[in-house]
Amino acid sequence: MKATRNAMLPTLAVGGFYQSTGLAGNSPIKGTGNLASNGIPIVDANGNPIMVTGPNGTQVPIFESTFIAPTTGTSHEGFTTAQSQIFHNQFPEYAAQLTLTLPLRNRSAEADNARSLLVQRQLETQMQQLRNAALLDVRNTYIALTQDRAQVEAASKARELQQQTFDAEQKKYQLGASTVYLVIQTQRDLISAQGTELRALANLEEAKANYERAVGRTLEVNRVTIADAKTGEEVERETLIPGTLHGQVVGTEKLFSNAGQK
């Protein structure tokens, strides 16, 4: 948006340069000059040559004179002289420039700005959707975690109650006040309650993993760092991932070694 908006604004460009030049080299040495005619007559306002009276009384034109200096030698100046001229700034050259550009009804820039505005709004909408989805995921996983904790507590209480029922039924059987059928039935209910408790514990661990994933703390909770993996060396730090040791799955070394031998 900022780039396309700036394209519709006036532009002022300022430029300039400054340089010093050395003009050393071979140049002729001029002596004392003499006056000489260059062949161009002096004329009046009408363009007629101005005439003067000569020695014999004749009219002769007047010519423009020039100064002619004879060459008496050659001056040899080299690199050091040119550097001295540059350093003393004897022949400077500089210039400056200002260029002002006023965009009048720049349709192309306006179209680019409108397109970038639509893209910005679309990206903002997508970002808000991602935020809402992440927030919803965290809330759902937290609710599932709370429910699974309650189920674990309920299953644990039910298992304890069924354990007490089974113990009481065994005592009654030892005293002759119960039958084998009732003892087996209470034992079956106890095993069922234990299975329900185990299932609730598994659901709780899964809910914990989902919640840590939703809040982005999976590696931190399990003591896993990306920096150790970047070095390419064996990870010696213990993690909390079940069934792993030193970053490897426990029990797979023997399987891999047997597969290599085959």
Backbone hydrogen bonds in HBPLUS format (Angstrom, degrees):
<---DONOR---> <-ACCEPTOR-->    atom                        ^
c    i                          cat <-CA-CA->   ^        H-A-AA   ^      H-
h    n   atom  resd res      DA  || num        DHA   H-A  angle D-A-AA Bond
n    s   type  num  typ     dist DA aas  dist angle  dist       angle   num
A0005-ARG N   A0001-MET O   2.93 MM   4  5.96 149.8  2.02 144.4 153.2     1
A0006-ASN N   A0002-LYS O   2.97 MM   4  6.10 152.2  2.05 143.1 150.1     2
A0007-ALA N   A0003-ALA O   3.20 MM   4  6.45 135.8  2.41 137.3 148.5     3
A0008-MET N   A0005-ARG O   3.20 MM   3  5.58 153.0  2.28 106.7 114.2     4
A0009-LEU N   A0006-ASN O   3.15 MM   3  5.24 164.0  2.18 107.2 112.0     5
A0011-THR N   A0101-THR O   2.86 MM  90  4.95 159.9  1.90 143.4 150.1     6
A0101-THR N   A0011-THR O   2.67 MM  90  4.95 165.4  1.69 155.0 160.2     7
A0013-ALA N   A0099-THR O   2.70 MM  86  4.94 167.9  1.72 151.7 155.3     8
A0099-THR N   A0013-ALA O   2.80 MM  86  4.94 160.9  1.83 151.0 156.0     9
A0015-GLY N   A0097-GLN O   2.84 MM  82  5.04 168.2  1.85 154.0 155.5    10
A0097-GLN N   A0015-GLY O   2.68 MM  82  5.04 150.5  1.76 158.1 151.7    11
A0017-PHE N   A0095-ALA O   2.93 MM  78  5.58 155.6  1.99 151.3 155.8    12
A0095-ALA N   A0017-PHE O   3.01 MM  78  5.58 154.7  2.08 154.8 156.4    13
A0019-GLN N   A0093-GLU O   2.73 MM  74  5.27 158.4  1.78 161.3 168.2    14
A0093-GLU N   A0019-GLN O   2.76 MM  74  5.27 144.8  1.88 167.7 169.4    15
A0021-THR N   A0091-PHE O   3.16 MM  70  5.51 165.9  2.18 136.9 141.1    16
A0027-SER N   A0075-SER O   2.95 MM  48  5.10 153.6  2.03 139.5 148.0    17
A0075-SER N   A0027-SER O   2.56 MM  48  5.10 172.3  1.57 169.1 166.2    18
A0029-ILE N   A0073-GLY O   2.69 MM  44  4.97 161.7  1.72 136.0 134.8    19
A0072-THR N   A0029-ILE O   2.66 MM  43  5.51 161.6  1.70 163.7 170.0    20
A0031-GLY N   A0070-PRO O   2.68 MM  39  5.37 160.8  1.72 164.9 170.3    21
A0034-ASN N   A0068-ILE O   2.72 MM  34  5.35 145.9  1.83 149.0 150.4    22
A0068-ILE N   A0034-ASN O   2.90 MM  34  5.35 179.4  1.90 160.0 159.8    23
A0036-ALA N   A0066-THR O   2.95 MM  30  5.48 158.2  2.00 157.5 163.9    24
A0066-THR N   A0036-ALA O   2.73 MM  30  5.48 156.3  1.79 161.6 169.2    25
A0038-ASN N   A0064-GLU O   3.33 MM  26  6.46 167.3  2.35 171.8 168.2    26
A0064-GLU N   A0040-ILE O   2.78 MM  24  5.66 174.3  1.79 163.6 162.6    27
A0042-ILE N   A0062-ILE O   2.74 MM  20  5.74 162.1  1.77 164.5 162.1    28
A0050-ILE N   A0042-ILE O   2.96 MM   8  6.09 169.5  1.97 157.7 155.4    29
A0044-ASP N   A0048-ASN O   2.81 MM   4  5.52 148.7  1.91 147.1 153.9    30
A0047-GLY N   A0044-ASP O   3.12 MM   3  5.24 157.6  2.17 104.1 110.9    31
A0062-ILE N   A0050-ILE O   3.21 MM  12  6.22 137.4  2.41 167.2 176.3    32
A0052-VAL N   A0060-VAL O   2.82 MM   8  5.41 162.4  1.85 148.7 152.4    33
A0060-VAL N   A0052-VAL O   2.70 MM   8  5.41 164.2  1.73 161.1 163.7    34
A0054-GLY N   A0058-THR O   2.50 MM   4  5.11 162.3  1.53 158.1 165.1    35
A0057-GLY N   A0054-GLY O   3.08 MM   3  5.13 161.2  2.12 110.1 113.0    36
A0082-ALA N   A0078-GLY O   3.18 MM   4  6.52 156.7  2.24 148.4 155.0    37
A0083-GLN N   A0079-PHE O   2.98 MM   4  6.26 157.7  2.03 152.7 158.5    38
A0084-SER N   A0080-THR O   2.98 MM   4  6.20 150.0  2.07 142.3 150.5    39
A0085-GLN N   A0081-THR O   2.95 MM   4  6.24 152.1  2.03 147.6 154.9    40
A0086-ILE N   A0082-ALA O   3.00 MM   4  6.28 153.1  2.07 145.8 153.1    41
A0087-PHE N   A0083-GLN O   2.91 MM   4  6.09 160.0  1.95 147.1 152.7    42
A0088-HIS N   A0084-SER O   2.93 MM   4  6.04 156.2  1.99 146.5 152.5    43
A0090-GLN N   A0085-GLN O   3.08 MM   5  5.36 168.0  2.10 150.9 154.7    44
A0089-ASN N   A0086-ILE O   3.19 MM   3  5.02 156.1  2.25  97.6 104.4    45
A0107-ARG N   A0105-ARG O   2.99 MM   2  5.72 112.3  2.47 113.4  96.6    46
A0110-GLU N   A0106-ASN O   3.00 MM   4  6.23 158.8  2.05 152.0 158.6    47
A0111-ALA N   A0107-ARG O   2.88 MM   4  6.07 154.6  1.95 147.8 154.5    48
A0112-ASP N   A0108-SER O   2.97 MM   4  6.25 157.0  2.02 146.8 153.1    49
A0113-ASN N   A0109-ALA O   2.92 MM   4  6.12 153.9  1.99 145.9 153.2    50
A0114-ALA N   A0110-GLU O   2.94 MM   4  6.17 156.1  2.00 146.8 153.0    51
A0115-ARG N   A0111-ALA O   2.90 MM   4  6.09 157.1  1.95 148.0 154.6    52
A0116-SER N   A0112-ASP O   2.92 MM   4  6.09 157.7  1.97 145.7 151.8    53
A0117-LEU N   A0113-ASN O   2.98 MM   4  6.16 144.4  2.11 140.0 149.6    54
A0118-LEU N   A0114-ALA O   3.09 MM   4  6.41 154.0  2.16 145.5 151.3    55
A0119-VAL N   A0115-ARG O   2.98 MM   4  6.28 158.9  2.03 149.6 155.7    56
A0120-GLN N   A0116-SER O   2.85 MM   4  6.00 153.5  1.92 142.8 150.3    57
A0121-ARG N   A0117-LEU O   3.03 MM   4  6.26 161.7  2.06 147.9 152.1    58
A0122-GLN N   A0118-LEU O   2.93 MM   4  6.14 153.3  2.00 145.3 153.3    59
A0123-LEU N   A0119-VAL O   2.88 MM   4  6.11 158.2  1.93 150.5 155.9    60
A0124-GLU N   A0120-GLN O   2.87 MM   4  6.10 155.3  1.93 148.7 156.1    61
A0125-THR N   A0121-ARG O   2.92 MM   4  6.11 151.1  2.00 142.8 150.4    62
A0126-GLN N   A0122-GLN O   2.94 MM   4  6.22 158.5  1.99 147.0 152.8    63
A0127-MET N   A0123-LEU O   2.86 MM   4  6.05 156.5  1.91 147.4 154.0    64
A0128-GLN N   A0124-GLU O   2.95 MM   4  6.15 155.3  2.01 143.7 150.1    65
A0129-GLN N   A0125-THR O   2.90 MM   4  6.14 151.4  1.98 146.8 155.1    66
A0130-LEU N   A0126-GLN O   2.93 MM   4  6.21 153.0  2.00 146.7 153.8    67
A0131-ARG N   A0127-MET O   2.93 MM   4  6.22 153.9  2.00 145.7 153.1    68
A0132-ASN N   A0128-GLN O   2.87 MM   4  6.10 160.9  1.91 148.2 153.4    69
A0133-ALA N   A0129-GLN O   2.85 MM   4  6.03 157.5  1.90 146.5 153.2    70
A0134-ALA N   A0130-LEU O   2.87 MM   4  6.04 159.1  1.91 147.2 152.9    71
A0135-LEU N   A0131-ARG O   2.86 MM   4  6.06 162.6  1.89 151.0 156.1    72
A0136-LEU N   A0132-ASN O   2.82 MM   4  5.96 157.7  1.87 146.9 153.6    73
A0137-ASP N   A0133-ALA O   2.84 MM   4  6.00 153.2  1.91 143.8 151.6    74
A0138-VAL N   A0134-ALA O   2.96 MM   4  6.22 157.5  2.01 148.4 153.8    75
A0139-ARG N   A0135-LEU O   3.00 MM   4  6.23 161.8  2.04 148.2 153.2    76
A0140-ASN N   A0136-LEU O   2.87 MM   4  6.03 163.3  1.90 151.3 156.0    77
A0141-THR N   A0137-ASP O   2.96 MM   4  6.07 165.5  1.98 149.3 153.5    78
A0142-TYR N   A0138-VAL O   2.90 MM   4  6.01 149.9  2.00 143.2 152.1    79
A0143-ILE N   A0139-ARG O   2.89 MM   4  6.11 155.7  1.95 147.5 153.9    80
A0144-ALA N   A0140-ASN O   2.89 MM   4  6.14 160.3  1.93 148.8 154.5    81
A0145-LEU N   A0141-THR O   2.83 MM   4  5.99 150.4  1.92 140.9 149.4    82
A0146-THR N   A0142-TYR O   2.92 MM   4  6.17 157.5  1.97 146.8 152.4    83
A0147-GLN N   A0143-ILE O   2.91 MM   4  6.15 160.1  1.95 151.2 156.8    84
A0148-ASP N   A0144-ALA O   2.89 MM   4  6.04 159.4  1.94 147.4 153.2    85
A0149-ARG N   A0145-LEU O   3.00 MM   4  6.19 150.3  2.09 144.4 152.2    86
A0150-ALA N   A0146-THR O   3.10 MM   4  6.38 156.0  2.16 144.4 150.6    87
A0151-GLN N   A0147-GLN O   2.87 MM   4  6.19 151.0  1.95 146.7 155.6    88
A0152-VAL N   A0148-ASP O   2.86 MM   4  6.08 150.3  1.95 144.3 151.9    89
A0153-GLU N   A0149-ARG O   3.01 MM   4  6.30 161.4  2.04 149.2 153.7    90
A0154-ALA N   A0150-ALA O   2.89 MM   4  6.13 158.6  1.94 147.3 153.7    91
A0155-ALA N   A0151-GLN O   2.77 MM   4  5.89 160.2  1.81 147.5 153.5    92
A0156-SER N   A0152-VAL O   2.80 MM   4  5.94 151.1  1.89 146.9 155.1    93
A0157-LYS N   A0153-GLU O   2.96 MM   4  6.18 158.6  2.01 146.2 151.6    94
A0158-ALA N   A0154-ALA O   2.89 MM   4  6.12 156.4  1.95 146.6 153.7    95
A0159-ARG N   A0155-ALA O   2.87 MM   4  6.02 151.4  1.95 141.7 149.6    96
A0160-GLU N   A0156-SER O   2.93 MM   4  6.17 156.1  1.99 147.2 153.5    97
A0161-LEU N   A0157-LYS O   2.91 MM   4  6.14 160.0  1.95 148.3 153.9    98
A0162-GLN N   A0158-ALA O   2.88 MM   4  6.06 155.6  1.94 144.0 151.1    99
A0163-GLN N   A0159-ARG O   2.85 MM   4  6.03 143.7  1.98 141.5 151.8   100
A0164-GLN N   A0160-GLU O   2.94 MM   4  6.24 157.9  1.99 149.4 154.7   101
A0165-THR N   A0161-LEU O   2.89 MM   4  6.17 152.8  1.97 144.6 152.8   102
A0166-PHE N   A0162-GLN O   2.90 MM   4  6.07 157.3  1.95 143.1 149.0   103
A0167-ASP N   A0163-GLN O   2.92 MM   4  6.16 160.8  1.96 150.2 155.4   104
A0168-ALA N   A0164-GLN O   2.89 MM   4  6.05 157.4  1.94 146.6 153.1   105
A0169-GLU N   A0165-THR O   2.88 MM   4  6.08 152.7  1.96 145.7 153.5   106
A0170-GLN N   A0166-PHE O   3.00 MM   4  6.22 148.1  2.10 145.2 153.4   107
A0171-LYS N   A0167-ASP O   3.06 MM   4  6.33 158.3  2.11 146.9 152.3   108
A0172-LYS N   A0168-ALA O   2.99 MM   4  6.25 158.1  2.04 147.8 153.7   109
A0173-TYR N   A0169-GLU O   2.93 MM   4  6.12 146.1  2.04 138.0 147.6   110
A0174-GLN N   A0170-GLN O   2.86 MM   4  6.17 151.3  1.95 148.0 155.9   111
A0175-LEU N   A0171-LYS O   2.99 MM   4  6.27 139.8  2.16 141.5 152.7   112
A0177-ALA N   A0172-LYS O   2.67 MM   5  4.93 150.5  1.75 158.8 152.6   113
A0176-GLY N   A0173-TYR O   3.09 MM   3  4.91 152.8  2.16  96.3 104.7   114
A0183-VAL N   A0179-THR O   3.21 MM   4  6.53 154.1  2.28 144.1 151.2   115
A0184-ILE N   A0180-VAL O   2.91 MM   4  6.15 166.9  1.93 156.0 158.9   116
A0185-GLN N   A0181-TYR O   2.87 MM   4  6.04 151.2  1.95 143.3 152.3   117
A0186-THR N   A0182-LEU O   2.97 MM   4  6.17 158.6  2.01 146.2 150.6   118
A0187-GLN N   A0183-VAL O   2.93 MM   4  6.14 149.1  2.02 145.3 154.8   119
A0188-ARG N   A0184-ILE O   2.86 MM   4  6.11 150.2  1.95 145.6 153.3   120
A0189-ASP N   A0185-GLN O   3.03 MM   4  6.34 153.9  2.10 143.6 150.6   121
A0190-LEU N   A0186-THR O   2.92 MM   4  6.15 144.8  2.05 139.0 148.7   122
A0191-ILE N   A0187-GLN O   2.98 MM   4  6.28 158.8  2.02 149.7 154.2   123
A0192-SER N   A0188-ARG O   2.96 MM   4  6.19 157.1  2.01 147.3 154.0   124
A0193-ALA N   A0189-ASP O   2.92 MM   4  6.13 149.8  2.01 141.3 149.4   125
A0194-GLN N   A0190-LEU O   2.88 MM   4  6.18 151.6  1.96 148.2 156.2   126
A0195-GLY N   A0191-ILE O   2.92 MM   4  6.21 155.2  1.98 146.9 153.5   127
A0196-THR N   A0192-SER O   2.95 MM   4  6.21 151.8  2.03 143.3 151.2   128
A0197-GLU N   A0193-ALA O   2.93 MM   4  6.17 150.8  2.02 142.9 150.8   129
A0198-LEU N   A0194-GLN O   2.92 MM   4  6.22 158.4  1.96 149.4 154.9   130
A0199-ARG N   A0195-GLY O   2.92 MM   4  6.13 156.6  1.98 146.7 153.2   131
A0200-ALA N   A0196-THR O   2.94 MM   4  6.15 148.6  2.04 141.7 150.4   132
A0201-LEU N   A0197-GLU O   2.88 MM   4  6.18 152.1  1.96 148.3 156.1   133
A0202-ALA N   A0198-LEU O   2.92 MM   4  6.20 156.4  1.97 148.2 154.4   134
A0203-ASN N   A0199-ARG O   2.95 MM   4  6.17 156.4  2.01 143.2 149.8   135
A0204-LEU N   A0200-ALA O   2.89 MM   4  6.11 144.1  2.02 140.2 150.5   136
A0205-GLU N   A0201-LEU O   2.99 MM   4  6.32 157.0  2.04 149.9 154.7   137
A0206-GLU N   A0202-ALA O   3.01 MM   4  6.26 158.2  2.06 148.6 154.8   138
A0207-ALA N   A0203-ASN O   2.88 MM   4  6.06 150.3  1.97 141.8 150.2   139
A0208-LYS N   A0204-LEU O   2.87 MM   4  6.16 150.6  1.96 147.7 155.8   140
A0209-ALA N   A0205-GLU O   2.99 MM   4  6.27 160.3  2.03 147.8 152.5   141
A0210-ASN N   A0206-GLU O   2.97 MM   4  6.21 157.6  2.02 146.9 153.0   142
A0211-TYR N   A0207-ALA O   2.91 MM   4  6.09 151.5  1.99 143.8 151.7   143
A0212-GLU N   A0208-LYS O   2.91 MM   4  6.17 163.7  1.94 154.8 158.7   144
A0213-ARG N   A0209-ALA O   2.96 MM   4  6.13 150.2  2.05 142.9 151.4   145
A0214-ALA N   A0210-ASN O   2.96 MM   4  6.15 151.0  2.04 141.6 149.3   146
A0215-VAL N   A0211-TYR O   3.06 MM   4  6.36 153.2  2.13 150.9 157.0   147
A0216-GLY N   A0212-GLU O   2.97 MM   4  5.90 108.9  2.49 132.3 148.3   148
A0217-ARG N   A0212-GLU O   2.85 MM   5  5.05 167.9  1.86 150.9 152.2   149
A0216-GLY N   A0213-ARG O   3.22 MM   3  4.98 151.1  2.31  94.0 102.6   150
A0221-VAL N   A0217-ARG O   2.94 MM   4  5.92 162.4  1.97 149.2 153.8   151
A0222-ASN N   A0218-THR O   3.13 MM   4  6.24 156.4  2.19 144.8 151.1   152
A0224-VAL N   A0219-LEU O   2.83 MM   5  4.79 177.0  1.83 148.1 149.0   153
A0223-ARG N   A0220-GLU O   3.30 MM   3  5.10 162.3  2.34  99.2 103.5   154
A0240-LEU N   A0222-ASN O   3.16 MM  18  4.70 160.3  2.20 117.1 122.0   155
A0229-ALA N   A0226-ILE O   3.08 MM   3  5.25 121.1  2.44  99.5 114.1   156
A0230-LYS N   A0226-ILE O   3.13 MM   4  6.43 141.7  2.28 149.8 160.6   157
A0232-GLY N   A0229-ALA O   3.37 MM   3  5.61 148.4  2.47 102.7 110.8   158
A0250-VAL N   A0243-GLY O   2.86 MM   7  5.63 170.0  1.87 144.2 147.6   159
A0245-LEU N   A0248-GLN O   2.74 MM   3  5.35 153.7  1.80 152.6 161.1   160
A0248-GLN N   A0245-LEU O   3.10 MM   3  5.35 161.4  2.14 109.3 115.2   161
A0252-THR N   A0249-VAL O   3.43 MM   3  6.00 164.4  2.46 132.4 131.6   162
A0256-PHE N   A0252-THR O   2.93 MM   4  6.13 162.5  1.96 156.2 160.2   163
A0257-SER N   A0253-GLU O   2.92 MM   4  6.10 156.4  1.97 146.5 153.5   164
A0258-ASN N   A0254-LYS O   3.00 MM   4  6.13 158.3  2.04 145.8 151.3   165
A0259-ALA N   A0255-LEU O   2.99 MM   4  6.18 151.3  2.07 142.3 150.6   166
A0260-GLY N   A0256-PHE O   2.95 MM   4  6.20 146.9  2.07 143.9 152.4   167
A0261-GLN N   A0257-SER O   3.05 MM   4  6.34 153.0  2.13 145.5 152.2   168
A0262-LYS N   A0258-ASN O   3.10 MM   4  6.35 152.7  2.18 145.1 151.9   169
